[in-house]
C-alpha cells in the first residue's frame, strides 16, 4: 500500500494528549524531554496538567511539534516506514520536516517557539479573528472576502476541504463577512476560539521577522519529500524550503490541493500522526478514493501498522 504521513497543526491539542501512547512507547516522553531541554520547562507536564497554558500559542506550537514527532517515532520504533511523501497542516509542516530529516528536532522546537511569539505579538489580542465557513465553494468564499468594503482586512486562509474554508483578518471584518457568507448560502459561519489571525496579511511583519530566524537555522532536503502548504509541492532546494516556510506564515494553507497532489502521486492512504483526527476526517471529503488513519494511541499504532504491512 502506498501511503503518506501527515501531521496536524494548532487546534488539535488536548489536555492529556498522547498519555496512552507514552505509557506504551518510552520514545514519546523521551521526545518531550528533548523539547523541554530546549524550552527550559517541562513540556510533558504542561500538556498533561495545564489546559490554559497548553492553549497559549507560544506553548501550543512546540507542544504540537513534539507530539507529531513523538507519534512518528513511536511508529518507526515498530517498523521501517516508507511513505511516498509527508505533509503537515500549518504548524504540522514543521513536524513533517523533522520526520523527513530536513530539520533538526531541537532547532525545530526553537523555531516554532519563535514563530508563535512573533505571531502573538503581531496582532493585539482581540483585534484579529478566524472563522470556518462551511458549505460554500472556494471561489465564492474568496469573492465574498474580496467584496468586503469596510475597515480592516479579511481573507480566505485555510482551504481545508471541499466546502470548508477558514477566513482570517480583523475581528470586525471577519464578523461582517461571516454574515455575508450566510447570505451567500453558507450552511454555517463559525468564529474560531483563537487569538491569532494566522496565514493572512496581518502576519506580513511577523513573516519578515521570522525570515531572520529561519535563515539562521540549518535545513537540508531530507530523505522523504515534504509537500508544502503554500503550493502543495515539494521544495526544489533548501532556499526554496525556507522561502515556503516564511510565506506560509502570511499566505493561505492549500490543504485541499496538497491532498490531491498526494493522490496524484499514487497515495492510497493518509496516516495522521499526532493528537486528534482532523486531517483524517477531511481526507474523504477531498478525495473519495483515499482512506485515512489517525494514530494517537497504542491501539491505533497497531491497527495502522497491520494495514500498511
C-alpha atoms as one frame of an Amber mdcrd trajectory, in Angstrom:
protein
   0.000   0.000   0.000   1.251   3.476  -0.883   0.730   5.922   1.945   1.624
   9.424   3.080   2.152  10.617   6.636   0.533  13.900   7.634   0.773  15.943
  10.812  -1.931  18.086  12.469  -1.423  21.691  13.460  -2.536  24.064  16.155
  -6.082  23.372  17.311  -5.659  19.598  17.615  -4.045  19.840  21.041  -5.909
  18.489  24.070  -5.137  18.092  27.742  -3.637  14.671  28.396  -2.798  14.080
  24.746  -0.641  11.034  23.932  -0.886   9.705  27.514  -1.713   6.177  26.360
   0.989   6.286  23.707   3.531   7.412  26.322   2.583   4.509  28.598   3.469
   2.046  25.829   6.284   3.784  23.935   9.103   5.323  26.037  10.228   7.327
  22.978   7.213   9.613  23.467   8.360  11.013  26.799  11.959  10.985  25.594
  10.905  13.257  22.737   9.152  15.644  25.104  12.224  15.648  27.341  14.315
  16.753  24.353  11.858  19.576  23.755  11.812  20.531  27.432  15.588  20.818
  27.463  15.350  23.377  24.661  12.453  25.316  26.174  13.645  25.358  29.778
  10.432  23.958  31.262   8.665  20.582  31.492   6.571  20.453  28.313   5.135
  16.983  29.035   3.799  18.026  32.457   2.256  21.116  30.883   0.448  19.076
  28.208  -0.933  16.677  30.790  -1.979  19.107  33.520  -2.475  22.723  32.423
  -5.139  23.407  29.775  -4.791  27.181  29.947  -1.020  27.068  29.452  -1.335
  24.463  26.681  -3.658  26.750  24.719  -1.224  29.666  24.812   0.220  29.910
  21.326   3.846  30.025  22.469   3.308  26.677  24.230   0.882  25.085  21.782
   3.235  25.243  18.837   6.219  23.442  20.422   3.814  21.004  22.114   2.215
  20.061  18.798   5.599  19.734  17.094   6.782  17.422  19.876   3.527  15.437
  19.729   3.752  14.877  15.975   7.401  13.849  16.094   6.830  11.609  19.142
   3.987   9.797  17.382   6.080   9.338  14.249   8.951   7.981  16.329   6.575
   5.534  18.023   5.541   4.266  14.601   9.124   3.949  13.389  10.072   2.031
  16.529   7.747  -0.732  15.337   8.571  -0.897  11.626  10.562   0.707   8.827
   8.230   3.264   7.285   8.377   4.097   3.591   5.847   6.841   2.872   5.514
   8.296  -0.613   5.666  11.757   0.933   4.768  13.787   4.025   2.875  16.985
   4.753   1.560  18.903   7.725  -1.276  21.354   8.178   0.138  24.789   9.063
   2.337  24.178  12.128   2.277  20.464  11.271   4.564  21.222   8.336   7.417
  21.520  10.851   6.682  18.054  12.245   6.823  16.736   8.685  10.191  18.401
   8.050  11.653  16.956  11.267  10.294  13.484  10.490  11.697  13.692   6.966
  15.137  14.583   8.304  15.107  18.071   6.784  15.161  19.886  10.142  16.821
  19.005  13.434  14.223  18.470  16.181  15.844  20.836  18.696  16.153  23.540
  16.053  12.522  22.943  15.136  11.361  23.437  18.724  13.252  26.726  18.984
  11.980  27.862  15.602   8.283  27.229  16.269   8.568  28.884  19.676   9.881
  31.984  17.908   7.173  31.639  15.271   4.488  31.556  17.944   5.869  34.569
  19.774   6.066  36.623  16.590   2.534  35.653  15.590   1.122  36.504  19.009
   2.852  39.878  19.150   1.917  40.828  15.564  -1.745  41.471  16.349  -3.002
  42.535  19.814  -5.423  40.101  21.416  -8.995  40.877  20.454  -8.047  42.646
  17.209  -7.841  39.582  14.963 -10.171  36.635  14.383 -10.660  33.498  12.291
 -13.876  31.762  11.221 -14.736  28.499   9.478 -17.082  28.830   6.511 -18.989
  25.622   5.776 -20.952  24.756   2.670 -19.661  27.256   0.102 -17.399  26.727
  -2.902 -13.865  28.064  -2.505 -14.400  30.654  -5.229 -17.488  32.035  -3.512
 -15.655  32.401  -0.190 -12.792  34.225  -1.910 -15.228  36.561  -3.716 -17.215
  37.405  -0.579 -13.952  38.282   1.173 -12.806  40.431  -1.742 -16.184  42.224
  -1.801 -15.830  43.340   1.835 -15.754  47.140   1.813 -15.431  48.050   5.496
 -12.381  48.828   7.610  -9.713  46.191   8.139  -8.928  43.107   6.113 -10.473
  39.667   5.720  -9.026  36.881   3.576  -9.558  33.189   2.829  -6.611  31.477
   4.523  -7.207  27.724   5.016  -8.597  25.698   2.125  -9.238  22.581   4.208
 -11.608  20.523   2.073 -14.480  20.886  -0.344 -16.963  23.133   1.431 -14.695
  24.059   4.335 -12.633  27.244   4.159 -11.295  29.322   7.039 -11.154  33.117
   6.804  -8.995  35.436   8.902  -8.363  39.127   9.452  -9.506  41.984  11.674
 -12.277  40.913  14.029 -14.897  43.388  12.799 -14.173  42.464   9.196 -14.411
  38.744   9.934 -17.686  39.203  11.835 -19.224  41.223   8.992 -18.007  38.755
   6.374 -19.483  35.823   8.305 -22.917  37.431   7.892 -22.240  37.953   4.197
 -21.214  34.295   3.863 -24.533  33.199   5.354 -26.371  35.476   2.934 -24.400
  33.858   0.102 -25.620  30.414   1.160 -23.105  29.146   3.702 -24.506  26.413
   5.952 -22.537  27.779   8.889 -20.006  30.511   9.657 -18.309  29.703  12.949
 -15.885  32.062  14.676 -12.957  30.012  15.995 -11.573  30.251  19.556  -8.172
  31.630  18.542  -6.412  34.897  19.303  -4.091  34.995  16.281  -5.386  35.561
  12.707  -2.974  33.145  11.043  -1.997  32.970   7.358  -3.333  36.394   6.391
  -1.628  39.699   5.576  -1.852  40.824   9.216   1.130  38.480   9.624   3.259
  40.281   6.998   5.509  41.999   9.551   5.824  38.809  11.611   6.858  36.926
   8.464   9.584  39.468   7.730  10.985  38.990  11.239  10.538  35.232  11.059
  12.690  35.106   7.936  15.673  36.145  10.068  15.075  33.186  12.410  14.550
  30.737   9.527  17.713  31.881   7.752  19.735  31.203  10.920  18.693  27.515
  11.026  20.352  24.714   9.066  17.974  22.780   6.798  18.623  20.012   4.289
  16.460  18.318   1.685  15.733  15.313   3.913  15.146  11.717   2.884  11.393
  11.990   2.146   9.551  14.570   0.060   7.530  17.096   2.064   4.653  18.893
   0.337   4.399  22.498   1.487   1.212  24.341   2.409   1.715  27.350   0.151
   1.651  25.402  -3.113   1.138  21.678  -2.393   4.561  20.907  -3.839   7.979
  19.869  -2.563  10.789  22.397  -2.336  13.362  22.433  -5.123  16.240  23.274
  -2.768  16.923  24.469   0.778  16.450  28.155  -0.059  13.082  27.330  -1.625
  12.139  25.357   1.501  12.946  28.305   3.748  11.043  30.703   1.498   7.971
  28.456   1.635   8.079  28.342   5.445   8.251  32.120   5.659   5.461  32.520
   3.088   3.285  30.046   4.991   3.092  32.470   7.910   1.132  35.054   5.926
  -0.190  33.091   2.929  -3.075  30.572   2.686  -2.782  26.888   3.596  -3.712
  24.919   0.464  -4.551  21.641   2.190  -7.110  20.505  -0.380  -4.523  20.899
  -3.127  -1.872  19.146  -1.050  -4.062  16.073  -0.526  -4.940  15.970  -4.218
  -1.224  16.134  -5.036  -0.664  13.130  -2.765  -3.420  11.252  -4.564  -1.903
  12.137  -7.941   1.413  10.723  -6.684  -0.248   7.342  -6.123  -1.001   7.639
  -2.397  -3.856   5.380  -1.263  -3.921   6.133   2.470  -3.091   9.072   4.720
  -1.706   8.366   8.182  -2.254  11.254  10.582   0.479  11.221  13.249  -0.376
  13.198  16.358  -3.320  14.109  18.575  -6.777  14.463  17.095  -8.439  13.228
  13.891  -8.954  16.466  11.990  -6.892  15.643   8.902  -8.146  12.064   8.723
 -11.676  13.434   8.811 -11.037  15.838   5.942  -9.481  13.249   3.652 -12.536
  11.603   2.068 -14.202  14.983   1.607 -11.266  15.947  -0.594 -10.723  12.646
  -2.442 -13.228   9.824  -2.023 -10.783   7.125  -3.115  -8.402   7.857  -0.232
  -8.629   6.258   3.200  -7.106   7.688   6.369  -5.994   6.527   9.803  -5.445
   8.752  12.833  -2.584   7.482  15.011  -2.873   8.819  18.537  -2.654   5.839
  20.911  -1.183   2.334  21.078  -4.284   0.682  19.593  -4.229   2.904  16.511
  -0.485   2.284  16.108  -1.147  -1.461  15.993  -4.101  -1.260  13.607  -2.326
   1.127  11.263   0.817  -0.974  11.083  -1.303  -4.061  10.353  -2.908  -2.290
   7.414   0.234  -0.937   5.791   2.393  -4.043   6.177
